[in-house]
Amino acid sequence: MKAVRLVETGQLLEMQEVAKPQIGEHDVLVRVKSAGICHSDAHYRAGVSPVRSLPLTLGHEVAGVVEEVGSQVSSVEVGDRVCLHYLVTCGDCYYCCTGNEQFCTSGAMIGKHRDGGYAEYMSVPGRNVFRLPDELTFEQGAVLMCSAATSFHALQKAEIKPGETVAIFGLGGLGMSAVQLARAFGALDIYAVDVDQTKLEMAEGFGAIPVNAEAGDPVGKLQRLTERKGADVALELVGLPLTMQQAVQSLAVFGRAVIVGITDQTFEIAPYADLLMKEAQVLGAADHLAQELPLLLEMARRGSLDLSHLITATIPLDAGAINQVLDRLGRGEAGIRTVIVPG
């Protein structure tokens, strides 16, 4: 089968011919119908966030059709439309048993620690496979598995309450999902912060108040726009020291900043002004949980989460086309989400 793989860190991905995965009795073989290209994939290629071993097939946002089912799998059948939870875990360690499987001591993320979805087929354990509602396309199902799921988890970490205000820094796939999910969780006002006017207009269409960071200091604007001179919750989804600092500085008293964006750099916090005098919190949010996906899928099925506008381009399973998207993501120029659609 064909697979687009990272062969060497810092180099372009390459198309390779590899063997179709063999499955065990607890596994499922999926024919990939869609694989989203996430900003994290650009970090993996560049080495900002290291992968486990090379060569490796990238791609952790995956939806497809069940091709084969192991003898011990009863949750899905051949022909089912499915989307894949990207964290493969043991189910037995302390973190798995306490509902925090993203820290599984032997956990492996598809597309980072084991082969992912930039391929014609891939295999995962049966517990990683979730039925895709008929109301959602394969492209939407793929994006849901990272962009929406990670934003969902970040909002859960923030313990958002009905009537609170939320500031979202970065309007990529995660940000556009976060705007809608924050509204579904009961946020009263949602402020969308970015430098891209097209993205700001789309966020406004979802009910957010746009804040163009290129037109002036977004922290000062958020303080002027909000009744309590800051947001109750700020999500940082960009991965830049500047936006991380701005997210923290934009908080109101008792505010919570959740850092989601990936970077290998640090940012400064003024403990007295930013934290102590507000009793503010700075939290990290890593990935998401399998237990969160059924509700997220149901919200999308019912239309509480509109994914139709988040997919701005589709491309074939082609190394050159994928590398071009990763280049644009690295420069901050790509659309909201590009999805690979194998032929």
RAPEZI-V352010 format. One record per pair of residues at least 24 apart in sequence whose ideal C-beta (glycine too) atoms are under 8 Angstrom apart, sorted by the first residue. I is the first residue (numbers start at 1). J is the second residue. D is the distance in whole Angstrom. If there is no record, write none. Layout:
# RAPEZI-V352010
I_J_D ; I_J_D
This chain:
# RAPEZI-V352010
1_119_6 ; 1_120_4 ; 1_121_5 ; 2_119_7 ; 2_120_5 ; 2_317_6 ; 2_342_8 ; 3_57_5 ; 3_115_7 ; 3_118_6 ; 3_119_4 ; 3_120_7 ; 4_57_7 ; 4_58_7 ; 4_118_4 ; 4_119_7 ; 4_317_6 ; 4_318_8 ; 4_319_5 ; 4_322_6 ; 5_55_5 ; 5_56_6 ; 5_57_5 ; 5_58_7 ; 5_118_7 ; 6_44_7 ; 6_45_6 ; 6_51_7 ; 6_54_6 ; 6_55_7 ; 6_56_5 ; 6_57_8 ; 6_58_6 ; 7_54_6 ; 7_55_5 ; 8_54_7 ; 9_45_7 ; 9_46_7 ; 9_47_4 ; 9_50_7 ; 9_51_8 ; 9_54_7 ; 10_45_7 ; 10_46_6 ; 10_47_6 ; 11_45_8 ; 12_319_7 ; 12_323_5 ; 13_45_7 ; 13_58_7 ; 13_118_7 ; 13_319_5 ; 13_322_6 ; 13_323_6 ; 13_326_7 ; 14_55_8 ; 14_319_6 ; 15_318_7 ; 15_319_4 ; 16_55_7 ; 18_57_8 ; 18_119_8 ; 20_120_8 ; 20_121_5 ; 21_115_7 ; 21_121_6 ; 21_122_6 ; 21_123_4 ; 22_123_8 ; 23_68_6 ; 23_69_8 ; 23_70_5 ; 23_123_5 ; 24_70_6 ; 25_70_4 ; 25_71_5 ; 25_72_4 ; 25_73_8 ; 26_70_5 ; 26_72_5 ; 26_73_6 ; 26_125_6 ; 26_126_6 ; 27_70_5 ; 27_73_7 ; 27_123_5 ; 27_124_7 ; 27_125_6 ; 27_126_7 ; 28_66_6 ; 28_68_7 ; 28_69_6 ; 28_70_7 ; 28_73_6 ; 28_76_6 ; 28_82_8 ; 28_123_7 ; 28_124_6 ; 28_125_7 ; 28_126_5 ; 28_128_8 ; 28_129_5 ; 29_66_7 ; 29_67_5 ; 29_68_4 ; 29_69_8 ; 29_121_6 ; 29_122_8 ; 29_123_5 ; 30_62_7 ; 30_64_4 ; 30_65_7 ; 30_66_6 ; 30_67_6 ; 30_82_6 ; 30_84_7 ; 30_121_7 ; 30_122_6 ; 30_123_7 ; 30_124_7 ; 30_129_7 ; 31_64_5 ; 31_65_5 ; 31_66_8 ; 31_67_5 ; 31_120_7 ; 31_121_6 ; 32_62_6 ; 32_63_8 ; 32_64_5 ; 32_117_5 ; 32_119_6 ; 32_120_6 ; 32_121_6 ; 32_122_6 ; 32_342_6 ; 33_63_6 ; 33_64_4 ; 33_65_6 ; 33_138_4 ; 33_341_7 ; 33_342_7 ; 34_61_8 ; 34_62_7 ; 34_63_5 ; 34_64_7 ; 34_137_8 ; 34_138_4 ; 34_139_5 ; 34_141_7 ; 34_142_4 ; 34_339_5 ; 34_340_7 ; 34_341_6 ; 35_59_4 ; 35_61_6 ; 35_62_5 ; 35_63_8 ; 35_116_7 ; 35_117_4 ; 35_118_6 ; 35_142_6 ; 35_339_7 ; 35_340_4 ; 35_342_8 ; 36_61_3 ; 36_62_8 ; 36_139_8 ; 36_142_5 ; 36_143_5 ; 36_145_8 ; 36_146_6 ; 36_147_7 ; 36_173_7 ; 36_337_6 ; 36_338_8 ; 36_339_5 ; 36_340_8 ; 37_61_8 ; 37_322_7 ; 37_325_5 ; 37_326_7 ; 37_329_7 ; 37_337_7 ; 37_338_5 ; 37_339_7 ; 37_340_7 ; 38_146_6 ; 38_147_7 ; 38_173_7 ; 39_172_6 ; 39_239_7 ; 39_262_8 ; 39_329_5 ; 40_112_8 ; 40_146_8 ; 40_262_6 ; 41_111_7 ; 41_326_6 ; 41_329_8 ; 42_326_5 ; 42_329_4 ; 42_330_5 ; 43_239_8 ; 43_262_5 ; 44_111_8 ; 44_112_6 ; 45_326_6 ; 46_330_7 ; 48_262_7 ; 48_263_7 ; 48_264_5 ; 49_112_8 ; 49_262_6 ; 49_264_8 ; 51_112_5 ; 51_113_7 ; 52_108_7 ; 52_112_7 ; 52_113_4 ; 52_114_8 ; 56_111_8 ; 56_112_8 ; 56_114_8 ; 56_115_6 ; 56_116_8 ; 57_111_7 ; 57_115_4 ; 57_116_5 ; 57_117_8 ; 57_118_5 ; 57_119_5 ; 57_122_8 ; 58_111_5 ; 58_112_8 ; 58_116_5 ; 58_118_5 ; 59_110_7 ; 59_111_5 ; 59_116_4 ; 59_117_3 ; 59_118_4 ; 59_119_7 ; 59_340_7 ; 60_86_4 ; 60_109_6 ; 60_110_5 ; 60_111_4 ; 60_112_7 ; 60_116_5 ; 60_117_7 ; 60_145_7 ; 60_146_6 ; 61_86_7 ; 61_117_7 ; 61_142_4 ; 61_143_6 ; 61_145_5 ; 61_146_4 ; 61_147_7 ; 61_339_8 ; 62_86_7 ; 62_110_7 ; 62_116_7 ; 62_117_3 ; 62_122_7 ; 62_142_6 ; 62_145_7 ; 63_132_6 ; 63_138_4 ; 63_139_7 ; 63_140_8 ; 63_141_4 ; 63_142_4 ; 63_145_7 ; 64_117_8 ; 64_122_8 ; 64_138_7 ; 66_129_7 ; 67_121_7 ; 69_126_8 ; 70_126_7 ; 72_126_7 ; 73_126_4 ; 74_126_8 ; 75_126_6 ; 75_127_8 ; 75_129_7 ; 76_126_7 ; 76_129_5 ; 76_131_7 ; 80_131_6 ; 81_131_7 ; 81_132_4 ; 81_134_7 ; 81_138_7 ; 81_141_8 ; 82_129_5 ; 82_130_6 ; 82_131_6 ; 82_132_6 ; 82_141_8 ; 83_130_5 ; 83_132_5 ; 83_141_4 ; 83_142_7 ; 83_144_6 ; 83_145_5 ; 83_297_8 ; 84_110_7 ; 84_117_7 ; 84_122_8 ; 84_124_6 ; 84_128_6 ; 84_129_6 ; 84_130_7 ; 84_145_6 ; 85_124_8 ; 85_127_8 ; 85_128_5 ; 85_129_8 ; 85_130_6 ; 85_145_7 ; 85_290_5 ; 85_293_6 ; 86_110_5 ; 86_111_7 ; 86_116_8 ; 86_128_8 ; 86_145_6 ; 86_146_7 ; 86_287_8 ; 87_128_8 ; 87_287_6 ; 87_290_7 ; 88_113_8 ; 88_114_7 ; 88_124_6 ; 88_125_6 ; 88_128_6 ; 91_127_7 ; 99_289_7 ; 99_291_6 ; 100_289_8 ; 101_289_6 ; 101_290_7 ; 102_286_5 ; 102_287_4 ; 102_288_7 ; 102_289_7 ; 103_286_7 ; 109_287_8 ; 117_142_8 ; 117_340_8 ; 118_317_7 ; 118_322_7 ; 118_340_6 ; 119_317_7 ; 119_342_8 ; 120_317_7 ; 120_342_5 ; 127_290_7 ; 128_290_7 ; 130_293_6 ; 130_294_7 ; 130_297_6 ; 132_297_8 ; 133_297_6 ; 133_298_8 ; 133_300_7 ; 133_301_4 ; 135_300_8 ; 135_301_5 ; 136_297_8 ; 136_300_6 ; 136_301_7 ; 136_307_7 ; 138_341_8 ; 139_311_5 ; 139_314_7 ; 139_339_5 ; 139_341_7 ; 140_300_7 ; 140_307_4 ; 140_308_7 ; 140_310_8 ; 140_311_7 ; 142_339_6 ; 143_173_6 ; 143_307_6 ; 143_310_6 ; 143_311_6 ; 143_337_5 ; 143_339_7 ; 144_296_7 ; 144_297_7 ; 144_300_6 ; 144_305_8 ; 144_307_6 ; 145_293_8 ; 146_173_7 ; 146_174_8 ; 147_172_8 ; 147_173_3 ; 147_174_5 ; 147_176_8 ; 147_177_5 ; 147_310_7 ; 147_337_6 ; 148_173_8 ; 148_174_8 ; 148_177_4 ; 148_181_7 ; 148_296_6 ; 148_300_7 ; 148_305_6 ; 148_307_7 ; 149_288_4 ; 149_292_7 ; 149_293_6 ; 149_296_6 ; 150_174_6 ; 150_260_6 ; 150_285_7 ; 150_287_7 ; 150_288_5 ; 151_175_8 ; 151_177_4 ; 151_178_4 ; 151_181_6 ; 151_235_7 ; 151_237_7 ; 151_260_8 ; 152_177_8 ; 152_181_6 ; 152_288_6 ; 152_292_6 ; 152_296_5 ; 153_285_6 ; 153_287_7 ; 153_288_4 ; 153_289_6 ; 153_292_6 ; 154_178_7 ; 154_235_5 ; 154_237_8 ; 154_258_5 ; 154_260_5 ; 154_285_4 ; 155_181_6 ; 155_182_6 ; 155_185_6 ; 155_233_8 ; 155_235_7 ; 155_258_8 ; 156_292_7 ; 157_258_5 ; 157_283_5 ; 157_285_5 ; 158_233_4 ; 158_235_7 ; 158_256_5 ; 158_258_5 ; 158_283_7 ; 159_256_7 ; 160_185_5 ; 160_186_7 ; 160_187_6 ; 160_232_8 ; 160_233_5 ; 161_186_7 ; 161_232_8 ; 162_186_3 ; 162_187_8 ; 162_188_8 ; 163_187_8 ; 163_188_5 ; 164_188_7 ; 164_232_4 ; 164_233_6 ; 165_189_5 ; 165_190_7 ; 165_191_7 ; 165_226_6 ; 165_227_8 ; 165_228_8 ; 165_231_5 ; 165_232_5 ; 165_233_7 ; 165_252_8 ; 166_190_5 ; 166_191_7 ; 166_231_6 ; 166_232_7 ; 166_233_5 ; 166_234_7 ; 166_235_7 ; 167_191_4 ; 167_193_6 ; 167_211_8 ; 167_222_6 ; 167_231_4 ; 167_233_7 ; 167_234_4 ; 167_235_7 ; 167_247_7 ; 167_250_5 ; 168_192_5 ; 168_193_7 ; 168_203_8 ; 168_208_7 ; 168_234_8 ; 168_235_5 ; 168_237_7 ; 169_193_5 ; 169_194_8 ; 169_218_8 ; 169_234_7 ; 169_235_7 ; 169_236_5 ; 169_237_6 ; 169_238_6 ; 169_243_5 ; 169_246_6 ; 169_247_5 ; 170_194_6 ; 170_236_7 ; 170_237_4 ; 170_238_4 ; 170_243_7 ; 170_261_7 ; 171_196_7 ; 171_199_4 ; 171_200_7 ; 171_202_7 ; 171_203_5 ; 171_336_7 ; 172_199_8 ; 172_237_7 ; 172_336_6 ; 172_337_7 ; 173_310_6 ; 173_336_5 ; 173_337_4 ; 174_237_5 ; 174_260_7 ; 175_199_8 ; 175_203_7 ; 175_235_8 ; 175_237_5 ; 176_202_7 ; 176_203_7 ; 176_206_7 ; 176_309_7 ; 176_310_5 ; 176_336_6 ; 177_305_7 ; 177_307_8 ; 177_310_7 ; 178_235_6 ; 178_237_7 ; 179_203_5 ; 179_206_5 ; 179_207_7 ; 179_208_5 ; 180_206_5 ; 180_304_7 ; 180_305_5 ; 180_306_6 ; 181_299_8 ; 181_305_6 ; 182_233_8 ; 183_207_6 ; 184_299_6 ; 184_304_5 ; 184_305_7 ; 187_233_8 ; 189_226_7 ; 191_222_6 ; 191_225_7 ; 191_226_8 ; 191_231_7 ; 193_218_5 ; 193_222_8 ; 193_243_8 ; 193_246_8 ; 199_336_7 ; 202_309_6 ; 202_336_8 ; 205_309_8 ; 206_306_7 ; 213_246_8 ; 218_246_6 ; 218_250_7 ; 219_246_5 ; 219_249_5 ; 219_250_5 ; 222_250_5 ; 223_250_7 ; 226_252_7 ; 228_252_4 ; 228_253_7 ; 230_255_6 ; 230_278_8 ; 231_255_6 ; 232_256_7 ; 233_257_8 ; 233_258_7 ; 234_258_7 ; 235_260_6 ; 236_260_6 ; 236_261_5 ; 237_261_5 ; 239_263_4 ; 240_265_8 ; 241_265_5 ; 241_266_7 ; 241_267_4 ; 241_268_8 ; 242_267_8 ; 245_269_7 ; 248_274_5 ; 248_275_8 ; 248_280_7 ; 248_282_6 ; 249_274_6 ; 251_278_6 ; 251_280_5 ; 252_278_7 ; 253_278_5 ; 253_279_7 ; 253_280_8 ; 254_278_7 ; 254_279_6 ; 254_280_7 ; 255_280_5 ; 255_281_8 ; 256_280_7 ; 256_281_5 ; 256_282_8 ; 256_283_6 ; 257_281_7 ; 257_282_5 ; 257_283_7 ; 258_283_5 ; 258_284_7 ; 258_285_5 ; 259_283_7 ; 259_284_5 ; 259_285_7 ; 260_284_8 ; 260_285_5 ; 309_336_8 ; 310_336_5 ; 310_337_5 ; 311_336_7 ; 311_337_5 ; 311_338_8 ; 311_339_5 ; 312_336_5 ; 312_337_6 ; 312_338_7 ; 313_338_4 ; 313_339_8 ; 314_338_7 ; 314_339_5 ; 314_340_7 ; 314_341_5 ; 315_339_8 ; 315_340_6 ; 315_341_7 ; 316_340_7 ; 316_341_7 ; 316_342_7 ; 316_343_6 ; 317_341_8 ; 317_342_4 ; 317_343_7
